[in-house]
Amino acid sequence: MPSLWHIQYMGNSHNSDALSGFLLNNEVHTSGTLWSNRGEPVGIKNPNRMSTGGVATKGNGKMLAFVWKDKRMVKVISI
């Protein structure tokens, strides 16, 4: 049977770096926002002195995580 790749869009209360990696190993791509206490990649954990509109990214070939500052920090992960 051919692999059936799916994509799952997740809200911040259910998403994490570890869960997205697990789902990728099971042929499911994910995308969604992250909460700060839900397992975020180290590269976006504490961006230094980010001004409004600033962006920081971290990727490893399979995963892209980024944070930008609006009124608050908004963190997103996509695999």
PyMOL Python script that loads the backbone (N, CA, C, O; Angstrom):
from pymol import cmd

cmd.read_pdbstr("""\
ATOM      1  N   MET A   1       0.850  -1.173   0.000  1.00  0.00           N
ATOM      2  CA  MET A   1       0.000   0.000   0.000  1.00  0.00           C
ATOM      3  C   MET A   1       0.897   1.239   0.000  1.00  0.00           C
ATOM      4  O   MET A   1       1.826   1.319   0.804  1.00  0.00           O
ATOM      5  N   PRO A   2       0.641   2.199  -0.879  1.00  0.00           N
ATOM      6  CA  PRO A   2       1.456   3.415  -0.887  1.00  0.00           C
ATOM      7  C   PRO A   2       1.199   4.237   0.378  1.00  0.00           C
ATOM      8  O   PRO A   2       0.120   4.193   0.968  1.00  0.00           O
ATOM      9  N   SER A   3       2.219   4.979   0.767  1.00  0.00           N
ATOM     10  CA  SER A   3       2.055   5.805   1.967  1.00  0.00           C
ATOM     11  C   SER A   3       1.088   6.949   1.679  1.00  0.00           C
ATOM     12  O   SER A   3       1.114   7.537   0.597  1.00  0.00           O
ATOM     13  N   LEU A   4       0.258   7.250   2.628  1.00  0.00           N
ATOM     14  CA  LEU A   4      -0.729   8.317   2.504  1.00  0.00           C
ATOM     15  C   LEU A   4      -0.324   9.479   3.396  1.00  0.00           C
ATOM     16  O   LEU A   4      -0.641   9.496   4.585  1.00  0.00           O
ATOM     17  N   TRP A   5       0.363  10.432   2.833  1.00  0.00           N
ATOM     18  CA  TRP A   5       0.794  11.597   3.609  1.00  0.00           C
ATOM     19  C   TRP A   5      -0.393  12.518   3.831  1.00  0.00           C
ATOM     20  O   TRP A   5      -1.113  12.860   2.892  1.00  0.00           O
ATOM     21  N   HIS A   6      -0.586  12.905   5.049  1.00  0.00           N
ATOM     22  CA  HIS A   6      -1.653  13.829   5.421  1.00  0.00           C
ATOM     23  C   HIS A   6      -1.026  15.058   6.048  1.00  0.00           C
ATOM     24  O   HIS A   6       0.154  15.047   6.397  1.00  0.00           O
ATOM     25  N   ILE A   7      -1.807  16.119   6.193  1.00  0.00           N
ATOM     26  CA  ILE A   7      -1.355  17.296   6.927  1.00  0.00           C
ATOM     27  C   ILE A   7      -2.370  17.589   8.019  1.00  0.00           C
ATOM     28  O   ILE A   7      -3.579  17.545   7.791  1.00  0.00           O
ATOM     29  N   GLN A   8      -1.866  17.886   9.199  1.00  0.00           N
ATOM     30  CA  GLN A   8      -2.704  18.183  10.362  1.00  0.00           C
ATOM     31  C   GLN A   8      -2.398  19.602  10.824  1.00  0.00           C
ATOM     32  O   GLN A   8      -1.252  19.912  11.150  1.00  0.00           O
ATOM     33  N   TYR A   9      -3.396  20.452  10.854  1.00  0.00           N
ATOM     34  CA  TYR A   9      -3.249  21.804  11.387  1.00  0.00           C
ATOM     35  C   TYR A   9      -3.668  21.766  12.843  1.00  0.00           C
ATOM     36  O   TYR A   9      -4.760  21.299  13.169  1.00  0.00           O
ATOM     37  N   MET A  10      -2.796  22.261  13.727  1.00  0.00           N
ATOM     38  CA  MET A  10      -3.060  22.132  15.160  1.00  0.00           C
ATOM     39  C   MET A  10      -3.034  23.492  15.843  1.00  0.00           C
ATOM     40  O   MET A  10      -2.272  24.385  15.471  1.00  0.00           O
ATOM     41  N   GLY A  11      -3.874  23.621  16.838  1.00  0.00           N
ATOM     42  CA  GLY A  11      -3.868  24.807  17.684  1.00  0.00           C
ATOM     43  C   GLY A  11      -2.757  24.731  18.710  1.00  0.00           C
ATOM     44  O   GLY A  11      -2.166  23.670  18.913  1.00  0.00           O
ATOM     45  N   ASN A  12      -2.473  25.832  19.350  1.00  0.00           N
ATOM     46  CA  ASN A  12      -1.334  25.894  20.263  1.00  0.00           C
ATOM     47  C   ASN A  12      -1.474  25.009  21.492  1.00  0.00           C
ATOM     48  O   ASN A  12      -0.460  24.655  22.093  1.00  0.00           O
ATOM     49  N   SER A  13      -2.661  24.645  21.883  1.00  0.00           N
ATOM     50  CA  SER A  13      -2.799  23.820  23.080  1.00  0.00           C
ATOM     51  C   SER A  13      -2.459  22.347  22.830  1.00  0.00           C
ATOM     52  O   SER A  13      -2.303  21.585  23.784  1.00  0.00           O
ATOM     53  N   HIS A  14      -2.344  21.938  21.568  1.00  0.00           N
ATOM     54  CA  HIS A  14      -2.075  20.535  21.252  1.00  0.00           C
ATOM     55  C   HIS A  14      -0.742  20.313  20.553  1.00  0.00           C
ATOM     56  O   HIS A  14      -0.331  19.164  20.393  1.00  0.00           O
ATOM     57  N   ASN A  15      -0.062  21.349  20.138  1.00  0.00           N
ATOM     58  CA  ASN A  15       1.128  21.214  19.312  1.00  0.00           C
ATOM     59  C   ASN A  15       2.404  21.281  20.144  1.00  0.00           C
ATOM     60  O   ASN A  15       2.455  21.982  21.155  1.00  0.00           O
ATOM     61  N   SER A  16       3.428  20.555  19.720  1.00  0.00           N
ATOM     62  CA  SER A  16       4.752  20.629  20.339  1.00  0.00           C
ATOM     63  C   SER A  16       5.780  20.126  19.336  1.00  0.00           C
ATOM     64  O   SER A  16       5.435  19.483  18.345  1.00  0.00           O
ATOM     65  N   ASP A  17       7.030  20.423  19.601  1.00  0.00           N
ATOM     66  CA  ASP A  17       8.141  19.974  18.778  1.00  0.00           C
ATOM     67  C   ASP A  17       8.176  18.442  18.738  1.00  0.00           C
ATOM     68  O   ASP A  17       8.305  17.855  17.664  1.00  0.00           O
ATOM     69  N   ALA A  18       8.063  17.801  19.890  1.00  0.00           N
ATOM     70  CA  ALA A  18       8.123  16.334  19.974  1.00  0.00           C
ATOM     71  C   ALA A  18       6.943  15.677  19.259  1.00  0.00           C
ATOM     72  O   ALA A  18       7.127  14.688  18.548  1.00  0.00           O
ATOM     73  N   LEU A  19       5.744  16.209  19.436  1.00  0.00           N
ATOM     74  CA  LEU A  19       4.564  15.634  18.783  1.00  0.00           C
ATOM     75  C   LEU A  19       4.664  15.771  17.269  1.00  0.00           C
ATOM     76  O   LEU A  19       4.329  14.835  16.542  1.00  0.00           O
ATOM     77  N   SER A  20       5.116  16.914  16.789  1.00  0.00           N
ATOM     78  CA  SER A  20       5.257  17.100  15.345  1.00  0.00           C
ATOM     79  C   SER A  20       6.284  16.134  14.767  1.00  0.00           C
ATOM     80  O   SER A  20       6.078  15.603  13.675  1.00  0.00           O
ATOM     81  N   GLY A  21       7.389  15.894  15.476  1.00  0.00           N
ATOM     82  CA  GLY A  21       8.383  14.924  15.031  1.00  0.00           C
ATOM     83  C   GLY A  21       7.837  13.513  15.008  1.00  0.00           C
ATOM     84  O   GLY A  21       8.108  12.757  14.075  1.00  0.00           O
ATOM     85  N   PHE A  22       7.069  13.148  16.024  1.00  0.00           N
ATOM     86  CA  PHE A  22       6.450  11.823  16.080  1.00  0.00           C
ATOM     87  C   PHE A  22       5.492  11.622  14.911  1.00  0.00           C
ATOM     88  O   PHE A  22       5.501  10.575  14.264  1.00  0.00           O
ATOM     89  N   LEU A  23       4.667  12.629  14.647  1.00  0.00           N
ATOM     90  CA  LEU A  23       3.706  12.512  13.551  1.00  0.00           C
ATOM     91  C   LEU A  23       4.404  12.448  12.198  1.00  0.00           C
ATOM     92  O   LEU A  23       3.943  11.741  11.302  1.00  0.00           O
ATOM     93  N   LEU A  24       5.510  13.175  12.034  1.00  0.00           N
ATOM     94  CA  LEU A  24       6.259  13.100  10.782  1.00  0.00           C
ATOM     95  C   LEU A  24       6.775  11.686  10.546  1.00  0.00           C
ATOM     96  O   LEU A  24       6.748  11.201   9.415  1.00  0.00           O
ATOM     97  N   ASN A  25       7.242  11.021  11.590  1.00  0.00           N
ATOM     98  CA  ASN A  25       7.696   9.635  11.460  1.00  0.00           C
ATOM     99  C   ASN A  25       6.555   8.692  11.080  1.00  0.00           C
ATOM    100  O   ASN A  25       6.794   7.592  10.581  1.00  0.00           O
ATOM    101  N   ASN A  26       5.323   9.121  11.314  1.00  0.00           N
ATOM    102  CA  ASN A  26       4.144   8.337  10.958  1.00  0.00           C
ATOM    103  C   ASN A  26       3.418   8.926   9.748  1.00  0.00           C
ATOM    104  O   ASN A  26       2.211   8.748   9.585  1.00  0.00           O
ATOM    105  N   GLU A  27       4.170   9.625   8.910  1.00  0.00           N
ATOM    106  CA  GLU A  27       3.706  10.146   7.622  1.00  0.00           C
ATOM    107  C   GLU A  27       2.572  11.160   7.732  1.00  0.00           C
ATOM    108  O   GLU A  27       1.640  11.152   6.928  1.00  0.00           O
ATOM    109  N   VAL A  28       2.659  12.029   8.729  1.00  0.00           N
ATOM    110  CA  VAL A  28       1.702  13.112   8.886  1.00  0.00           C
ATOM    111  C   VAL A  28       2.483  14.409   9.040  1.00  0.00           C
ATOM    112  O   VAL A  28       3.269  14.552   9.977  1.00  0.00           O
ATOM    113  N   HIS A  29       2.273  15.353   8.131  1.00  0.00           N
ATOM    114  CA  HIS A  29       2.873  16.678   8.256  1.00  0.00           C
ATOM    115  C   HIS A  29       2.011  17.512   9.185  1.00  0.00           C
ATOM    116  O   HIS A  29       0.793  17.336   9.230  1.00  0.00           O
ATOM    117  N   THR A  30       2.632  18.418   9.926  1.00  0.00           N
ATOM    118  CA  THR A  30       1.879  19.267  10.851  1.00  0.00           C
ATOM    119  C   THR A  30       2.255  20.728  10.649  1.00  0.00           C
ATOM    120  O   THR A  30       3.326  21.060  10.139  1.00  0.00           O
ATOM    121  N   SER A  31       1.346  21.572  11.062  1.00  0.00           N
ATOM    122  CA  SER A  31       1.580  23.006  11.057  1.00  0.00           C
ATOM    123  C   SER A  31       0.685  23.613  12.126  1.00  0.00           C
ATOM    124  O   SER A  31      -0.467  23.209  12.282  1.00  0.00           O
ATOM    125  N   GLY A  32       1.217  24.586  12.865  1.00  0.00           N
ATOM    126  CA  GLY A  32       0.394  25.230  13.872  1.00  0.00           C
ATOM    127  C   GLY A  32       1.210  26.092  14.813  1.00  0.00           C
ATOM    128  O   GLY A  32       2.441  26.106  14.769  1.00  0.00           O
ATOM    129  N   THR A  33       0.501  26.807  15.659  1.00  0.00           N
ATOM    130  CA  THR A  33       1.139  27.680  16.625  1.00  0.00           C
ATOM    131  C   THR A  33       1.570  26.892  17.854  1.00  0.00           C
ATOM    132  O   THR A  33       1.093  25.784  18.098  1.00  0.00           O
ATOM    133  N   LEU A  34       2.486  27.485  18.626  1.00  0.00           N
ATOM    134  CA  LEU A  34       3.032  26.845  19.827  1.00  0.00           C
ATOM    135  C   LEU A  34       2.843  27.741  21.040  1.00  0.00           C
ATOM    136  O   LEU A  34       2.914  28.965  20.936  1.00  0.00           O
ATOM    137  N   TRP A  35       2.605  27.133  22.175  1.00  0.00           N
ATOM    138  CA  TRP A  35       2.705  27.836  23.445  1.00  0.00           C
ATOM    139  C   TRP A  35       4.132  27.714  23.945  1.00  0.00           C
ATOM    140  O   TRP A  35       4.830  26.758  23.607  1.00  0.00           O
ATOM    141  N   SER A  36       4.566  28.665  24.740  1.00  0.00           N
ATOM    142  CA  SER A  36       5.944  28.661  25.229  1.00  0.00           C
ATOM    143  C   SER A  36       6.262  27.480  26.132  1.00  0.00           C
ATOM    144  O   SER A  36       7.426  27.093  26.233  1.00  0.00           O
ATOM    145  N   ASN A  37       5.285  26.904  26.783  1.00  0.00           N
ATOM    146  CA  ASN A  37       5.546  25.803  27.714  1.00  0.00           C
ATOM    147  C   ASN A  37       5.232  24.432  27.116  1.00  0.00           C
ATOM    148  O   ASN A  37       5.093  23.461  27.860  1.00  0.00           O
ATOM    149  N   ARG A  38       5.118  24.330  25.796  1.00  0.00           N
ATOM    150  CA  ARG A  38       4.717  23.073  25.163  1.00  0.00           C
ATOM    151  C   ARG A  38       5.811  22.417  24.337  1.00  0.00           C
ATOM    152  O   ARG A  38       5.495  21.649  23.428  1.00  0.00           O
ATOM    153  N   GLY A  39       7.050  22.677  24.604  1.00  0.00           N
ATOM    154  CA  GLY A  39       8.122  22.031  23.861  1.00  0.00           C
ATOM    155  C   GLY A  39       8.434  22.720  22.563  1.00  0.00           C
ATOM    156  O   GLY A  39       8.019  22.267  21.496  1.00  0.00           O
ATOM    157  N   GLU A  40       9.159  23.809  22.644  1.00  0.00           N
ATOM    158  CA  GLU A  40       9.526  24.574  21.460  1.00  0.00           C
ATOM    159  C   GLU A  40      11.001  24.368  21.152  1.00  0.00           C
ATOM    160  O   GLU A  40      11.784  24.108  22.066  1.00  0.00           O
ATOM    161  N   PRO A  41      11.398  24.477  19.901  1.00  0.00           N
ATOM    162  CA  PRO A  41      12.807  24.340  19.557  1.00  0.00           C
ATOM    163  C   PRO A  41      13.664  25.408  20.244  1.00  0.00           C
ATOM    164  O   PRO A  41      13.207  26.527  20.476  1.00  0.00           O
ATOM    165  N   VAL A  42      14.895  25.053  20.560  1.00  0.00           N
ATOM    166  CA  VAL A  42      15.786  25.940  21.301  1.00  0.00           C
ATOM    167  C   VAL A  42      16.035  27.247  20.558  1.00  0.00           C
ATOM    168  O   VAL A  42      16.163  28.292  21.195  1.00  0.00           O
ATOM    169  N   GLY A  43      16.108  27.220  19.242  1.00  0.00           N
ATOM    170  CA  GLY A  43      16.416  28.413  18.461  1.00  0.00           C
ATOM    171  C   GLY A  43      15.396  29.527  18.558  1.00  0.00           C
ATOM    172  O   GLY A  43      15.719  30.682  18.279  1.00  0.00           O
ATOM    173  N   ILE A  44      14.160  29.206  18.950  1.00  0.00           N
ATOM    174  CA  ILE A  44      13.134  30.245  19.064  1.00  0.00           C
ATOM    175  C   ILE A  44      12.640  30.410  20.497  1.00  0.00           C
ATOM    176  O   ILE A  44      11.682  31.142  20.745  1.00  0.00           O
ATOM    177  N   LYS A  45      13.286  29.739  21.431  1.00  0.00           N
ATOM    178  CA  LYS A  45      12.807  29.743  22.809  1.00  0.00           C
ATOM    179  C   LYS A  45      12.859  31.134  23.437  1.00  0.00           C
ATOM    180  O   LYS A  45      11.854  31.591  23.983  1.00  0.00           O
ATOM    181  N   ASN A  46      13.985  31.808  23.375  1.00  0.00           N
ATOM    182  CA  ASN A  46      14.140  33.139  23.969  1.00  0.00           C
ATOM    183  C   ASN A  46      14.840  34.075  22.995  1.00  0.00           C
ATOM    184  O   ASN A  46      16.031  34.343  23.149  1.00  0.00           O
ATOM    185  N   PRO A  47      14.121  34.579  21.995  1.00  0.00           N
ATOM    186  CA  PRO A  47      14.772  35.496  21.062  1.00  0.00           C
ATOM    187  C   PRO A  47      15.197  36.779  21.778  1.00  0.00           C
ATOM    188  O   PRO A  47      14.434  37.352  22.556  1.00  0.00           O
ATOM    189  N   ASN A  48      16.411  37.214  21.507  1.00  0.00           N
ATOM    190  CA  ASN A  48      16.974  38.364  22.210  1.00  0.00           C
ATOM    191  C   ASN A  48      16.517  39.687  21.607  1.00  0.00           C
ATOM    192  O   ASN A  48      16.642  39.908  20.403  1.00  0.00           O
ATOM    193  N   ARG A  49      15.999  40.540  22.433  1.00  0.00           N
ATOM    194  CA  ARG A  49      15.687  41.927  22.077  1.00  0.00           C
ATOM    195  C   ARG A  49      14.966  42.076  20.747  1.00  0.00           C
ATOM    196  O   ARG A  49      15.396  42.844  19.887  1.00  0.00           O
ATOM    197  N   MET A  50      13.902  41.364  20.580  1.00  0.00           N
ATOM    198  CA  MET A  50      13.151  41.439  19.341  1.00  0.00           C
ATOM    199  C   MET A  50      12.187  42.618  19.402  1.00  0.00           C
ATOM    200  O   MET A  50      11.441  42.769  20.369  1.00  0.00           O
ATOM    201  N   SER A  51      12.205  43.447  18.370  1.00  0.00           N
ATOM    202  CA  SER A  51      11.285  44.571  18.312  1.00  0.00           C
ATOM    203  C   SER A  51      10.019  44.147  17.573  1.00  0.00           C
ATOM    204  O   SER A  51       9.994  43.091  16.941  1.00  0.00           O
ATOM    205  N   THR A  52       8.981  44.956  17.649  1.00  0.00           N
ATOM    206  CA  THR A  52       7.724  44.653  16.980  1.00  0.00           C
ATOM    207  C   THR A  52       7.969  44.481  15.489  1.00  0.00           C
ATOM    208  O   THR A  52       8.598  45.328  14.854  1.00  0.00           O
ATOM    209  N   GLY A  53       7.476  43.393  14.938  1.00  0.00           N
ATOM    210  CA  GLY A  53       7.683  43.073  13.535  1.00  0.00           C
ATOM    211  C   GLY A  53       8.907  42.214  13.287  1.00  0.00           C
ATOM    212  O   GLY A  53       9.128  41.781  12.156  1.00  0.00           O
ATOM    213  N   GLY A  54       9.706  41.954  14.308  1.00  0.00           N
ATOM    214  CA  GLY A  54      10.907  41.138  14.168  1.00  0.00           C
ATOM    215  C   GLY A  54      10.578  39.669  14.016  1.00  0.00           C
ATOM    216  O   GLY A  54       9.539  39.206  14.487  1.00  0.00           O
ATOM    217  N   VAL A  55      11.471  38.929  13.351  1.00  0.00           N
ATOM    218  CA  VAL A  55      11.276  37.507  13.085  1.00  0.00           C
ATOM    219  C   VAL A  55      12.566  36.752  13.399  1.00  0.00           C
ATOM    220  O   VAL A  55      13.659  37.234  13.101  1.00  0.00           O
ATOM    221  N   ALA A  56      12.438  35.566  14.002  1.00  0.00           N
ATOM    222  CA  ALA A  56      13.567  34.657  14.204  1.00  0.00           C
ATOM    223  C   ALA A  56      13.131  33.279  13.731  1.00  0.00           C
ATOM    224  O   ALA A  56      11.998  32.868  13.982  1.00  0.00           O
ATOM    225  N   THR A  57      14.019  32.559  13.047  1.00  0.00           N
ATOM    226  CA  THR A  57      13.679  31.244  12.506  1.00  0.00           C
ATOM    227  C   THR A  57      14.693  30.195  12.933  1.00  0.00           C
ATOM    228  O   THR A  57      15.829  30.514  13.284  1.00  0.00           O
ATOM    229  N   LYS A  58      14.267  28.945  12.898  1.00  0.00           N
ATOM    230  CA  LYS A  58      15.136  27.806  13.179  1.00  0.00           C
ATOM    231  C   LYS A  58      14.624  26.651  12.337  1.00  0.00           C
ATOM    232  O   LYS A  58      13.439  26.322  12.389  1.00  0.00           O
ATOM    233  N   GLY A  59      15.502  26.035  11.565  1.00  0.00           N
ATOM    234  CA  GLY A  59      15.108  24.923  10.727  1.00  0.00           C
ATOM    235  C   GLY A  59      16.184  23.850  10.736  1.00  0.00           C
ATOM    236  O   GLY A  59      17.345  24.126  11.038  1.00  0.00           O
ATOM    237  N   ASN A  60      15.795  22.625  10.404  1.00  0.00           N
ATOM    238  CA  ASN A  60      16.769  21.539  10.357  1.00  0.00           C
ATOM    239  C   ASN A  60      16.610  20.661   9.121  1.00  0.00           C
ATOM    240  O   ASN A  60      17.082  19.524   9.123  1.00  0.00           O
ATOM    241  N   GLY A  61      15.972  21.143   8.085  1.00  0.00           N
ATOM    242  CA  GLY A  61      15.778  20.352   6.872  1.00  0.00           C
ATOM    243  C   GLY A  61      14.400  19.733   6.775  1.00  0.00           C
ATOM    244  O   GLY A  61      13.828  19.664   5.687  1.00  0.00           O
ATOM    245  N   LYS A  62      13.859  19.286   7.888  1.00  0.00           N
ATOM    246  CA  LYS A  62      12.512  18.709   7.910  1.00  0.00           C
ATOM    247  C   LYS A  62      11.524  19.625   8.614  1.00  0.00           C
ATOM    248  O   LYS A  62      10.325  19.580   8.338  1.00  0.00           O
ATOM    249  N   MET A  63      12.021  20.452   9.516  1.00  0.00           N
ATOM    250  CA  MET A  63      11.153  21.269  10.350  1.00  0.00           C
ATOM    251  C   MET A  63      11.546  22.736  10.232  1.00  0.00           C
ATOM    252  O   MET A  63      12.729  23.064  10.132  1.00  0.00           O
ATOM    253  N   LEU A  64      10.554  23.613  10.244  1.00  0.00           N
ATOM    254  CA  LEU A  64      10.789  25.038  10.305  1.00  0.00           C
ATOM    255  C   LEU A  64       9.986  25.585  11.471  1.00  0.00           C
ATOM    256  O   LEU A  64       8.773  25.386  11.550  1.00  0.00           O
ATOM    257  N   ALA A  65      10.658  26.266  12.363  1.00  0.00           N
ATOM    258  CA  ALA A  65       9.996  26.932  13.487  1.00  0.00           C
ATOM    259  C   ALA A  65      10.364  28.401  13.414  1.00  0.00           C
ATOM    260  O   ALA A  65      11.509  28.747  13.125  1.00  0.00           O
ATOM    261  N   PHE A  66       9.406  29.254  13.671  1.00  0.00           N
ATOM    262  CA  PHE A  66       9.718  30.672  13.684  1.00  0.00           C
ATOM    263  C   PHE A  66       8.867  31.394  14.714  1.00  0.00           C
ATOM    264  O   PHE A  66       7.816  30.917  15.142  1.00  0.00           O
ATOM    265  N   VAL A  67       9.361  32.558  15.091  1.00  0.00           N
ATOM    266  CA  VAL A  67       8.673  33.415  16.046  1.00  0.00           C
ATOM    267  C   VAL A  67       8.699  34.830  15.490  1.00  0.00           C
ATOM    268  O   VAL A  67       9.704  35.277  14.937  1.00  0.00           O
ATOM    269  N   TRP A  68       7.593  35.520  15.644  1.00  0.00           N
ATOM    270  CA  TRP A  68       7.601  36.935  15.322  1.00  0.00           C
ATOM    271  C   TRP A  68       6.895  37.674  16.432  1.00  0.00           C
ATOM    272  O   TRP A  68       6.066  37.115  17.150  1.00  0.00           O
ATOM    273  N   LYS A  69       7.236  38.936  16.559  1.00  0.00           N
ATOM    274  CA  LYS A  69       6.668  39.727  17.638  1.00  0.00           C
ATOM    275  C   LYS A  69       5.639  40.687  17.075  1.00  0.00           C
ATOM    276  O   LYS A  69       5.941  41.518  16.218  1.00  0.00           O
ATOM    277  N   ASP A  70       4.429  40.559  17.568  1.00  0.00           N
ATOM    278  CA  ASP A  70       3.354  41.505  17.292  1.00  0.00           C
ATOM    279  C   ASP A  70       3.162  42.233  18.615  1.00  0.00           C
ATOM    280  O   ASP A  70       4.109  42.849  19.104  1.00  0.00           O
ATOM    281  N   LYS A  71       2.000  42.188  19.201  1.00  0.00           N
ATOM    282  CA  LYS A  71       1.853  42.675  20.580  1.00  0.00           C
ATOM    283  C   LYS A  71       2.479  41.678  21.533  1.00  0.00           C
ATOM    284  O   LYS A  71       2.989  42.051  22.590  1.00  0.00           O
ATOM    285  N   ARG A  72       2.440  40.413  21.159  1.00  0.00           N
ATOM    286  CA  ARG A  72       3.060  39.320  21.905  1.00  0.00           C
ATOM    287  C   ARG A  72       3.924  38.510  20.952  1.00  0.00           C
ATOM    288  O   ARG A  72       3.903  38.730  19.741  1.00  0.00           O
ATOM    289  N   MET A  73       4.678  37.579  21.503  1.00  0.00           N
ATOM    290  CA  MET A  73       5.446  36.654  20.676  1.00  0.00           C
ATOM    291  C   MET A  73       4.496  35.604  20.105  1.00  0.00           C
ATOM    292  O   MET A  73       3.709  35.020  20.850  1.00  0.00           O
ATOM    293  N   VAL A  74       4.555  35.355  18.808  1.00  0.00           N
ATOM    294  CA  VAL A  74       3.758  34.332  18.152  1.00  0.00           C
ATOM    295  C   VAL A  74       4.732  33.299  17.606  1.00  0.00           C
ATOM    296  O   VAL A  74       5.609  33.626  16.807  1.00  0.00           O
ATOM    297  N   LYS A  75       4.575  32.041  18.042  1.00  0.00           N
ATOM    298  CA  LYS A  75       5.494  30.971  17.648  1.00  0.00           C
ATOM    299  C   LYS A  75       4.751  29.946  16.814  1.00  0.00           C
ATOM    300  O   LYS A  75       3.640  29.538  17.151  1.00  0.00           O
ATOM    301  N   VAL A  76       5.388  29.530  15.706  1.00  0.00           N
ATOM    302  CA  VAL A  76       4.770  28.616  14.742  1.00  0.00           C
ATOM    303  C   VAL A  76       5.770  27.521  14.401  1.00  0.00           C
ATOM    304  O   VAL A  76       6.972  27.771  14.317  1.00  0.00           O
ATOM    305  N   ILE A  77       5.268  26.312  14.207  1.00  0.00           N
ATOM    306  CA  ILE A  77       6.100  25.194  13.763  1.00  0.00           C
ATOM    307  C   ILE A  77       5.411  24.541  12.569  1.00  0.00           C
ATOM    308  O   ILE A  77       4.189  24.396  12.545  1.00  0.00           O
ATOM    309  N   SER A  78       6.210  24.152  11.583  1.00  0.00           N
ATOM    310  CA  SER A  78       5.672  23.490  10.404  1.00  0.00           C
ATOM    311  C   SER A  78       6.633  22.395   9.973  1.00  0.00           C
ATOM    312  O   SER A  78       7.839  22.617   9.865  1.00  0.00           O
ATOM    313  N   ILE A  79       6.095  21.229   9.733  1.00  0.00           N
ATOM    314  CA  ILE A  79       6.895  20.091   9.288  1.00  0.00           C
ATOM    315  C   ILE A  79       6.288  19.554   8.010  1.00  0.00           C
ATOM    316  O   ILE A  79       6.795  18.586   7.444  1.00  0.00           O
TER     317      ILE A  79
END
""", "prot")
cmd.dss("prot")
cmd.show_as("cartoon", "prot")
cmd.util.cbc("prot")
cmd.orient("prot")
